[in-house]
Amino acid sequence: MRRALVVVFGLLAASGAARVAAAARADRAVVVVIDGLRYSESLGDLSGSFTPRMAALCSLGTRVEPFLNDGDTWTRSAIPASWMGGWFGSRDTVLDGQETQYARAPTLFEAYRRQLGRPATDCMYFIKWVNGLWRQSFDPAYGPEWWPHTHMAGSGDADVWSQFRTIVPQYHPRLIYLYLAGVDGAGHSGSWAEYTGAIATADGIVGDLWAWLEADPFYSGRTDVFVTNDHGRHDEAHGGFAGHGDGCPGCRTIMLLALGPDFAAKRRCAGPHSLTDLAPTVGEVLGFTMPWATGRVMTGLFAPPDTGVPAQPPGRPLQLNLAPNPWRGRQSVAWVLPRAGDVALDLLDLTGRTRRSVRLSGAPAGRGTLDWEPRDDRGVALEPGVYFARLRQGATLVALRTVVVR
């Protein structure tokens, strides 16, 4: 059984780890982190006007919604958290005469290399040139001996992508982390044109990356790609796109798009999941474990193996429909149940908090409907924005995105 290549930061654990994802089909992985891209300008934009390439790729892969930064919404904290699979923090140090920080727990790179006995050139970290490069851990069981090969060059995302295309064919690493910093810097400029221009560059790189991987026989059909962010940006109610760093929905809500042989096309994986879940999920793909991670494997992200047996039992699947959507006054919620039984219907905001709950005991099989207004369980009007309606019956659930407008 092959494993996929992933470009990501994460955490791994004990040596000699056994593969736990029986359904994983890839043996290479690439993780792309777009620093500071707000959800409303990425997959949260229903029109795809800011990220048309990624919007098109959604038809080939699986989106996780909601996907959240549930810790510190600053890059200096979020990137190490994604490496370590938890919010363990970093520590100041001086290396090679430069002030910098290092991760306080082992990282994905170290675990991948040590547990699987891989050379440094088999896991690569691509980043533009920076003064104080963040480092991986000095954990006694892992540490610098197991750090990745870091390629730091250029001044922007286009340079990093150019270096990627030059270096990767020479070594064909199975684990890659591609860090694109341009969107965050452009956002801090306060110029909407500069910010959206940087988004267009990153979006183009993601689209070109997928086409490039599919054209290379070493990666084609064997590589899982994860596209995500470290944090978002302030929503309009909390200061707008020029800043970030608090717990507002704009800063907390990020995206995750998964592409590759392990993920079904045109699918949404119902969350909430968080940034710290990414590293354990990469470990599930590549075959290492991360016992210290506080994040969890996103098992629902993986498509079931092709066994020739239908993934669902015979009969009607669990179905959910919302109309109108977007909505402002009253919305009709319609469903189809494959069997009679208890049903839970919840409306979640982008932080994963349940704002409205409906419980139906002994609901009959087949079709059912109810109407609800955009109010929480206390009767307070919901603020405009993106929400998720989630219908659950037993271990089966389905979720749809819905938008409340003024």
C-alpha positions, 0 to 999 in steps of 0.5 A: 500500500502506498503512502502519500507525500505531504508538505506540512508542519507537524509532530511525530512520536515514538520511533518505529511507528506503525501506519494506522490509516488503513484507507490512506492511498498516498505516500507523498504529501505537500502542505501549503500554508498561505500566511494571513489569508482571510476566509472571506477572501478564500473559500468563504467567498462563494463566488470564488472571485479572489481565489478562482484557482482554489475554488476550481480545485474544490471540485477535485477535493475535500474542504473542511468547514469550519477549520479554525485557529483555536489558539494565538492568531499570530504567525510566530505562534501558529506556525510552530503550533502547526509543526508540533500539533499543539500550542506548546509555544516557542523559546527565544535563542541565538543561532548562528549569531542571529536571534530566533526562536525554536519549537518547544516540542518535536516537529513533523519533520523530526518525527518523519525523519527519525521514525521512518529513517529518512534523509534530510532531503526527503523532507523540505521546507521552502520559505523566502529569505528571513533574518531570523529563521524559526527552528525546529526542536532541541528535544533530546530524542529528536532535535537538530539531527532530524531537522528538515532540509530548509531552502530559504531564498528570494524575497516573495512568494513568486521567488519561493515557487520558482525555487521549489520548481528548481529544487524539488525535481532534483531530490523528489522529497516525500514530505514538503512544506511550502510557506507563502508569506506574501498575503500577510505582509500585503494585508498589513500594508492597509492597501486593499489592492496590494492585499488582493494582488498578493492573494491572486499570486498565492492562488495562482501558485496553488493552481500551478502546484497541483498541475505541476505535481500531476505532471510529474510521474513521481508525484502524480496519483500518489500525493496528498496536498493540504492547503491552509492558513496559519491565521485569518485577519480581522473581520470588518466589525473588529478593525478590518483586513489590515490587522489580526491577532485577536479572537474575532471570527475573522482571525480564527477562521481559516481554510483547509482544502485537501487534494489527492487520492485519499480525498473525495471530490466535491466533498465537505468534511464537517468540522469543527477541526483546528490547525493542530489537527493538521500534523496528526493527519499528515502523520496518518498519511505518511505513517508516523505517530504523534503521541504528544500532539493535542490535535487529532487525526481528521478521520472523517476527511479520508475517503473510504477505500474502494472495496467494491462495496457501497460505502453507505448501506442500501437505501436513501442516504442522510440528506439536508437542504436549506432554502433560501440560502443566503437568508435573512428572515426565515429559512426552510430546513428539509431532510431525508432520513434513511431510517427512523430515529433520534435526530440532532440539528445544529447551527454552528458559527465559524468558531465551532460554537453551537448557536441553535439546537433542535432535537427530534425524538423518534423522527420517521424515516423519509422526508421532514421539514421545519422553518427557523429564523436567524436567532440563537437558542436565547432568541437573540438575532444572529450577526450576519456571516457564515454558519454551518447547519449540521444534521446528525443521526447516530454516527452519520452526519451531513453539514451545509454552509449557510450565510445570514445576511442583513 
